[in-house]
Amino acid sequence: MPTSTPPSRTSAYKPALALFAALGGAWVFVLVTLGAFTTSIGAGMAFPDWPLSNGSLNPKGWLDNLAMFAEHSHRLSAGVMTTVTIILAVWLWRREERAWLRKLAIFAVVLVITQAIVGGLRVLLDNLHVAMVDTSVGRLFAMLHACLAQLFVCTLIAIAVACTRGWIKGSATPVSDGVRRAGVVCCALLFVQLAIAAVVRHSFAGLAIPTFPFSTPEGGLLPAAWDFRVAMHFAHRVMAGIIGVAVLWFAVKLWGDRNASLGLRTGASALVSLVALQILLGAQIIWTQRSAEMTTGHVLCGAFTLATTFWLTWLAHRDAVEKRWGKA
């Protein structure tokens, strides 16, 4: 019988692959939203087992109980995300000529599997307490789970953008090194901020400073008393101010760069708007005493802010990436 040969690899634009990669990049935000809502309503331990939920793929009553629905929906969406990531990696491995992009897809698979395991350990080790930081081992894994989620978002965006027609056929004049550096700085600051936010969420420090914009009811800039939770909450607020300045700096550089495309300039405007919205949502968390809707929105907006910043930075580095790695 004749044997079939795998399709040849090429670096040409592949519409179906590009669409599938974009859908994968969109689905990750569904996963982030469900995870944020689950944490916001305190449903992370709705099921004490993993990977099954109460020993079943379809646990009894999960559609009628909000906590069970939130957690099980998050697990199901994670399963979909894992499947999509594996399919994307196989597709790229068979059809994509650029080795660096194939390797990035394999990294995404490793990352999504690691993320699933870390999420499982968050459940299975929640009964172990760490006295030094007054939390459980499970919650420490929850903090790591939140940080890995942001890295995964950026990885999927990098893959999806590299599959687009604009990236593959692009020949625009590169933006300045200053724009690129500003983007990298903003991405780094946002990763630090999201790590701090993960600690704040999972150490119950969201209302450690119960007033905003001031830190005391009397209008003081600094908290009247300090402990670990107050320090982390205050650090989160300080970082928000630093990021606001850094993002505006990045946006101004993009607006002023004559080689920046209309898409980059428009993205810079969207990024500034997202940061403003994020600060407003953070304030609403305090003013509404940490309502689930505002808290979930704050987490989702944070993910969009990082995604937009990374997207702009990745596009700014397009020529450097292709020049350095090419087909390697």
Secondary structure, 3 states (H helix, E strand, C coil): CCCCCCCCCECCCCHHHHHHHHHHHHHHHHHHHHHHHHHHCCCCCCCCCCCCECCECCCCCCCCCHHHHHHHHHHHHHHHHHHHHHHHHHHHHHHECCHHHHHHHHHHHHHHHHHHHHHHHHHHCCCCEECCCCEEHHHHHHHHHHHHHHHHHHHHHHHHHHCCHHHHHCCCCCCCHHHHHHHHHHHHHHHHHHHHHHHHHHCCCCCCCCCCCCCCCCCCCCCCCCCHHHHHHHHHHHHHHHHHHHHHHHHHHHHHCCCCCHHHHHHHHHHHHHHHHHHHHHHHHHHCCCCHHHHHHHHHHHHHHHHHHHHHHHHHCHHHHHHHHCCC
